[in-house]
Amino acid sequence: MLAEFKCKDLFKLWYNELSKINELNSNSIKNIVNITNTKIGITGKSLFFPLRIALIGQTHGPDLYTIINILGKKESLKRIANV
């Protein structure tokens, strides 16, 4: 499991990167996934589980683009910020 400081880094990075997106699509979310791997070295379950918990309260579910697309950018940012 991820250390607490890594989760904070993950949520901060996702909040900042998602805030920059003008056009929400699967490629923009994949780009944030790649940035996450490059900048803080978090991939796979260590990336998807904490984000799903922040967004929908569950570790398993739809892919991140689907979740963020359904919630909308504003609500997704709000949920990530409130973790």
Rosetta constraint file for C-alpha pairs under 8 A:
AtomPair CA 1 CA 46 HARMONIC 6.84 0.50
AtomPair CA 2 CA 6 HARMONIC 6.14 0.50
AtomPair CA 2 CA 7 HARMONIC 6.48 0.50
AtomPair CA 2 CA 46 HARMONIC 6.36 0.50
AtomPair CA 3 CA 7 HARMONIC 6.56 0.50
AtomPair CA 4 CA 8 HARMONIC 6.36 0.50
AtomPair CA 5 CA 9 HARMONIC 6.27 0.50
AtomPair CA 6 CA 10 HARMONIC 6.08 0.50
AtomPair CA 7 CA 11 HARMONIC 6.12 0.50
AtomPair CA 7 CA 50 HARMONIC 7.19 0.50
AtomPair CA 8 CA 12 HARMONIC 6.03 0.50
AtomPair CA 9 CA 13 HARMONIC 6.02 0.50
AtomPair CA 9 CA 40 HARMONIC 7.54 0.50
AtomPair CA 10 CA 14 HARMONIC 6.15 0.50
AtomPair CA 10 CA 36 HARMONIC 7.22 0.50
AtomPair CA 10 CA 40 HARMONIC 7.59 0.50
AtomPair CA 10 CA 42 HARMONIC 7.79 0.50
AtomPair CA 10 CA 47 HARMONIC 7.57 0.50
AtomPair CA 11 CA 15 HARMONIC 5.96 0.50
AtomPair CA 11 CA 51 HARMONIC 7.52 0.50
AtomPair CA 11 CA 80 HARMONIC 6.15 0.50
AtomPair CA 11 CA 81 HARMONIC 7.40 0.50
AtomPair CA 12 CA 16 HARMONIC 6.16 0.50
AtomPair CA 12 CA 81 HARMONIC 7.90 0.50
AtomPair CA 13 CA 17 HARMONIC 6.02 0.50
AtomPair CA 13 CA 36 HARMONIC 7.20 0.50
AtomPair CA 14 CA 18 HARMONIC 5.70 0.50
AtomPair CA 14 CA 32 HARMONIC 7.05 0.50
AtomPair CA 14 CA 36 HARMONIC 7.83 0.50
AtomPair CA 14 CA 80 HARMONIC 7.87 0.50
AtomPair CA 15 CA 19 HARMONIC 6.00 0.50
AtomPair CA 15 CA 77 HARMONIC 5.94 0.50
AtomPair CA 15 CA 80 HARMONIC 6.51 0.50
AtomPair CA 15 CA 81 HARMONIC 6.97 0.50
AtomPair CA 16 CA 20 HARMONIC 6.67 0.50
AtomPair CA 17 CA 21 HARMONIC 6.89 0.50
AtomPair CA 17 CA 32 HARMONIC 6.55 0.50
AtomPair CA 18 CA 32 HARMONIC 7.62 0.50
AtomPair CA 18 CA 73 HARMONIC 7.45 0.50
AtomPair CA 18 CA 77 HARMONIC 7.32 0.50
AtomPair CA 19 CA 73 HARMONIC 7.90 0.50
AtomPair CA 19 CA 77 HARMONIC 7.37 0.50
AtomPair CA 21 CA 28 HARMONIC 7.17 0.50
AtomPair CA 23 CA 28 HARMONIC 7.59 0.50
AtomPair CA 24 CA 28 HARMONIC 6.23 0.50
AtomPair CA 24 CA 29 HARMONIC 7.53 0.50
AtomPair CA 24 CA 69 HARMONIC 7.28 0.50
AtomPair CA 24 CA 73 HARMONIC 7.75 0.50
AtomPair CA 25 CA 29 HARMONIC 6.59 0.50
AtomPair CA 25 CA 65 HARMONIC 6.97 0.50
AtomPair CA 25 CA 69 HARMONIC 7.83 0.50
AtomPair CA 26 CA 30 HARMONIC 6.13 0.50
AtomPair CA 26 CA 65 HARMONIC 5.53 0.50
AtomPair CA 27 CA 31 HARMONIC 6.05 0.50
AtomPair CA 28 CA 32 HARMONIC 6.51 0.50
AtomPair CA 29 CA 33 HARMONIC 6.35 0.50
AtomPair CA 29 CA 64 HARMONIC 7.33 0.50
AtomPair CA 29 CA 65 HARMONIC 5.96 0.50
AtomPair CA 30 CA 34 HARMONIC 6.28 0.50
AtomPair CA 31 CA 35 HARMONIC 6.16 0.50
AtomPair CA 32 CA 36 HARMONIC 6.02 0.50
AtomPair CA 33 CA 37 HARMONIC 6.42 0.50
AtomPair CA 33 CA 43 HARMONIC 7.69 0.50
AtomPair CA 34 CA 38 HARMONIC 6.22 0.50
AtomPair CA 35 CA 39 HARMONIC 5.84 0.50
AtomPair CA 36 CA 40 HARMONIC 5.65 0.50
AtomPair CA 36 CA 41 HARMONIC 6.41 0.50
AtomPair CA 36 CA 42 HARMONIC 6.06 0.50
AtomPair CA 36 CA 43 HARMONIC 7.44 0.50
AtomPair CA 37 CA 41 HARMONIC 4.25 0.50
AtomPair CA 37 CA 42 HARMONIC 4.98 0.50
AtomPair CA 37 CA 43 HARMONIC 5.71 0.50
AtomPair CA 42 CA 46 HARMONIC 6.15 0.50
AtomPair CA 42 CA 47 HARMONIC 5.66 0.50
AtomPair CA 43 CA 47 HARMONIC 5.09 0.50
AtomPair CA 43 CA 48 HARMONIC 7.73 0.50
AtomPair CA 44 CA 48 HARMONIC 6.19 0.50
AtomPair CA 45 CA 49 HARMONIC 5.42 0.50
AtomPair CA 46 CA 50 HARMONIC 6.83 0.50
AtomPair CA 47 CA 51 HARMONIC 6.55 0.50
AtomPair CA 48 CA 52 HARMONIC 6.00 0.50
AtomPair CA 48 CA 59 HARMONIC 7.56 0.50
AtomPair CA 48 CA 64 HARMONIC 7.55 0.50
AtomPair CA 49 CA 53 HARMONIC 6.13 0.50
AtomPair CA 49 CA 58 HARMONIC 7.69 0.50
AtomPair CA 49 CA 59 HARMONIC 4.64 0.50
AtomPair CA 49 CA 60 HARMONIC 7.05 0.50
AtomPair CA 50 CA 54 HARMONIC 6.17 0.50
AtomPair CA 50 CA 59 HARMONIC 7.06 0.50
AtomPair CA 51 CA 55 HARMONIC 6.07 0.50
AtomPair CA 51 CA 64 HARMONIC 7.95 0.50
AtomPair CA 51 CA 80 HARMONIC 7.63 0.50
AtomPair CA 52 CA 56 HARMONIC 5.55 0.50
AtomPair CA 52 CA 57 HARMONIC 6.42 0.50
AtomPair CA 52 CA 58 HARMONIC 5.85 0.50
AtomPair CA 52 CA 59 HARMONIC 5.49 0.50
AtomPair CA 52 CA 60 HARMONIC 7.07 0.50
AtomPair CA 52 CA 61 HARMONIC 7.46 0.50
AtomPair CA 52 CA 64 HARMONIC 7.30 0.50
AtomPair CA 53 CA 57 HARMONIC 4.03 0.50
AtomPair CA 53 CA 58 HARMONIC 4.70 0.50
AtomPair CA 53 CA 59 HARMONIC 5.49 0.50
AtomPair CA 54 CA 79 HARMONIC 6.07 0.50
AtomPair CA 54 CA 80 HARMONIC 5.67 0.50
AtomPair CA 54 CA 83 HARMONIC 6.11 0.50
AtomPair CA 55 CA 67 HARMONIC 7.48 0.50
AtomPair CA 55 CA 68 HARMONIC 7.93 0.50
AtomPair CA 55 CA 76 HARMONIC 6.35 0.50
AtomPair CA 55 CA 79 HARMONIC 5.74 0.50
AtomPair CA 55 CA 80 HARMONIC 6.61 0.50
AtomPair CA 56 CA 67 HARMONIC 7.84 0.50
AtomPair CA 62 CA 66 HARMONIC 6.10 0.50
AtomPair CA 62 CA 67 HARMONIC 6.25 0.50
AtomPair CA 63 CA 67 HARMONIC 6.42 0.50
AtomPair CA 64 CA 68 HARMONIC 6.01 0.50
AtomPair CA 65 CA 69 HARMONIC 5.80 0.50
AtomPair CA 66 CA 70 HARMONIC 6.08 0.50
AtomPair CA 67 CA 71 HARMONIC 6.15 0.50
AtomPair CA 68 CA 72 HARMONIC 5.50 0.50
AtomPair CA 68 CA 73 HARMONIC 6.32 0.50
AtomPair CA 68 CA 76 HARMONIC 5.93 0.50
AtomPair CA 69 CA 73 HARMONIC 7.16 0.50
AtomPair CA 71 CA 75 HARMONIC 5.74 0.50
AtomPair CA 71 CA 76 HARMONIC 6.00 0.50
AtomPair CA 72 CA 76 HARMONIC 6.07 0.50
AtomPair CA 73 CA 77 HARMONIC 6.08 0.50
AtomPair CA 74 CA 78 HARMONIC 6.25 0.50
AtomPair CA 75 CA 79 HARMONIC 6.19 0.50
AtomPair CA 76 CA 80 HARMONIC 6.19 0.50
AtomPair CA 77 CA 81 HARMONIC 6.02 0.50
AtomPair CA 78 CA 82 HARMONIC 6.20 0.50
AtomPair CA 79 CA 83 HARMONIC 6.65 0.50
